[in-house]
């Protein structure tokens, strides 16, 4: 039998978007990087980004890492993003947004479910429509239920019930990682600002072998139209042959 290899997978995006009104502007993915299939390291950064007066970002940087640990006898991959000094139309400002997601897959001759955790995700001084949102992240719960199967246990369903987003199929599950939505006045997992748009914070999407994070998604309404995403990333990989 051929030796099993590991096909690493990790990607990170600082921010990206598209403005359709009052101007037409595509914001190409900034501070983006992806991990080579064989593992290793990749990084990217951008400073002092401006899209007219619609969006400014002071700094965005990303990195991906993949390696095998002899001490843990496991394959690790990680994606992280930091975005600083975000200002979107003077309605959304954030001093620092951090996205981090990492995975661990034990080396084994048998199929092994990966453990994937978003520990390290955070917001610093997030202000929306003049209101400061002191977001308390529930990442410790997703570290506790780090495998896809553990999310479906009775304990997992109970502890994560208030964080579940609408789900389309049993092969993917969506969650918010904001643990204090009720205290912040967030309804249906989104913040709606009249005559501006909708903001979704810290969403986590899980499949049996991967997890994807989107730290902030903005959908603009009238008078501006378009949207953007800040702090996106995904990680894990696959043994081969399976």
C-alpha positions in Angstrom: 0.0 0.0 0.0 1.3 3.5 -0.9 2.3 5.8 1.9 -0.4 8.2 2.9 0.4 11.9 2.2 -1.4 14.9 3.6 -2.9 17.6 1.3 -2.8 20.8 3.2 -5.5 23.5 2.8 -5.7 26.9 4.3 -6.7 30.3 2.9 -7.1 33.8 4.2 -8.6 37.1 2.9 -8.1 40.5 4.5 -11.1 42.1 2.8 -12.9 42.3 -0.5 -16.1 43.7 -1.9 -18.0 45.5 -4.6 -19.7 49.0 -4.6 -22.4 49.5 -7.2 -23.9 52.8 -6.0 -23.1 55.7 -5.9 -20.0 54.5 -7.7 -19.0 51.4 -9.6 -16.0 49.8 -7.9 -14.8 46.3 -7.4 -12.6 45.9 -4.3 -10.3 43.0 -5.3 -9.3 40.7 -2.5 -6.7 42.5 -0.4 -4.1 40.7 1.8 -5.0 37.3 0.4 -2.9 34.1 0.7 -3.3 30.4 0.3 -1.3 27.5 1.6 0.6 25.3 -0.9 -0.7 21.7 -1.0 2.5 20.5 0.5 2.3 22.8 3.5 4.7 25.6 4.4 4.0 29.3 4.9 2.4 32.1 2.9 1.7 35.7 3.8 0.4 39.0 2.4 -0.3 42.5 3.5 -1.6 45.9 2.3 -1.4 49.3 4.0 -3.4 52.6 3.7 -6.1 51.3 1.4 -8.8 53.7 0.1 -11.9 53.3 -2.1 -13.0 56.9 -2.6 -14.8 57.9 0.7 -16.6 54.6 0.9 -14.0 52.6 2.6 -10.5 53.0 4.2 -8.3 50.4 5.9 -5.1 51.2 7.7 -3.6 47.8 7.6 -4.6 44.3 6.6 -2.3 41.2 6.8 -2.8 37.5 6.4 -0.8 34.3 6.8 -1.3 30.6 6.3 0.9 27.8 7.9 0.9 24.1 7.4 3.2 21.5 8.9 3.6 18.1 10.6 4.4 17.9 14.3 6.5 15.0 15.4 5.6 15.7 19.0 1.9 15.5 18.4 2.1 13.0 15.5 -0.4 15.2 13.7 -0.8 17.6 10.8 -1.6 21.2 11.6 -2.8 24.0 9.3 -3.7 27.6 10.3 -5.1 30.7 8.6 -5.1 34.2 10.2 -6.0 37.7 9.3 -5.6 41.1 11.1 -7.4 44.2 9.7 -6.9 47.5 11.4 -8.5 51.0 11.3 -11.6 50.0 9.2 -13.9 52.9 8.3 -16.9 52.2 6.1 -18.8 55.4 5.1 -18.3 56.7 8.7 -21.0 54.2 9.8 -18.7 51.3 10.7 -15.4 51.7 12.4 -13.2 49.1 14.0 -9.7 49.5 15.5 -8.7 45.9 15.0 -10.4 42.8 13.7 -8.7 39.4 14.1 -9.6 36.1 12.4 -7.8 32.9 13.3 -8.7 29.3 12.5 -6.5 26.2 13.0 -6.9 22.5 12.5 -5.2 19.3 13.8 -5.5 16.0 12.0 -3.9 13.0 13.8 -1.6 10.8 11.6 -3.3 7.4 11.3 -3.8 4.5 9.0 -7.6 4.8 9.6 -9.9 7.7 8.7 -9.6 10.5 11.4 -11.9 13.4 11.9 -10.0 16.7 12.1 -10.2 19.0 15.1 -10.7 22.6 14.0 -11.0 25.6 16.2 -11.5 29.4 15.7 -9.8 30.4 19.0 -8.2 33.8 18.6 -11.0 35.6 16.7 -11.9 39.0 18.1 -13.0 42.6 17.6 -11.5 45.7 19.2 -13.5 48.9 19.5 -16.2 48.0 16.9 -18.6 50.9 16.4 -21.7 50.7 14.2 -24.0 53.7 13.7 -22.4 55.4 16.7 -23.0 52.4 19.0 -20.0 50.4 20.4 -20.4 46.7 20.2 -18.4 44.9 22.9 -18.5 41.5 21.2 -18.0 38.5 23.5 -16.8 35.6 21.3 -18.1 32.0 21.9 -15.0 30.5 20.4 -14.3 28.4 23.5 -17.5 26.4 22.7 -16.4 25.6 19.2 -13.0 24.6 20.7 -14.9 22.2 23.0 -16.9 20.8 20.0 -13.9 20.8 17.6 -15.0 17.9 15.4 -18.0 17.9 13.1 -19.5 14.8 14.7 -19.3 16.5 18.2 -21.5 19.3 16.9 -24.4 16.8 16.4 -24.2 15.2 19.8 -27.1 16.0 22.3 -24.6 18.0 24.4 -23.4 20.0 21.4 -26.9 20.7 20.1 -27.9 21.9 23.6 -24.9 24.2 24.2 -24.8 25.7 20.7 -28.6 26.0 20.1 -28.7 29.8 20.5 -25.8 30.2 18.0 -27.2 28.2 15.1 -27.9 29.9 11.8 -30.4 28.7 9.2 -29.1 25.5 7.7 -29.5 24.1 4.2 -28.3 20.5 4.6 -26.8 18.0 7.0 -23.4 18.3 5.3 -22.9 21.9 6.3 -23.8 23.7 9.5 -23.7 27.5 10.1 -23.2 29.3 13.4 -22.6 32.8 14.8 -19.6 33.0 17.2 -21.1 36.1 19.0 -22.0 34.8 22.4 -23.8 37.9 23.6 -26.1 38.7 20.7 -29.1 39.2 23.0 -27.3 41.7 25.2 -26.1 43.6 22.1 -29.6 43.8 20.6 -28.7 41.7 17.6 -31.8 40.2 16.0 -31.8 37.1 13.7 -28.0 37.2 13.8 -27.7 40.5 12.0 -27.6 44.2 12.7 -29.9 46.3 10.5 -29.2 50.0 10.2 -31.9 52.0 8.4 -30.8 53.8 5.2 -27.4 52.0 5.4 -27.6 48.2 5.3 -27.1 45.0 7.3 -24.0 43.7 9.1 -23.3 40.1 10.1 -20.6 39.3 12.6 -18.4 36.3 13.2 -20.0 33.6 11.2 -18.7 30.0 11.2 -19.5 27.4 8.6 -18.6 23.8 9.3 -18.4 20.7 7.1 -17.1 17.2 8.1 -13.5 18.2 7.0 -13.3 22.0 7.1 -14.4 25.2 8.8 -14.7 28.7 7.3 -14.9 32.0 9.2 -16.3 35.3 8.0 -15.7 37.9 10.7 -17.7 40.8 9.3 -20.1 40.9 6.2 -21.7 44.2 5.2 -24.6 44.4 2.7 -25.3 48.0 1.8 -28.8 49.3 1.1 -29.9 52.7 -0.1 -28.3 55.3 -0.7 -25.2 53.1 -1.2 -25.4 49.6 -2.7 -23.0 46.8 -2.7 -21.1 45.1 0.1 -18.0 43.7 1.5 -16.4 41.0 3.7 -13.6 41.5 6.3 -11.5 38.7 7.9 -12.3 35.6 5.9 -10.5 32.3 6.2 -10.7 28.5 6.0 -8.5 25.6 6.9 -7.8 21.9 7.0 -6.7 19.3 4.5 -7.1 15.7 3.5 -5.0 12.5 3.8 -4.2 10.8 0.5 -4.9 8.1 -0.3 -8.1 8.4 1.8 
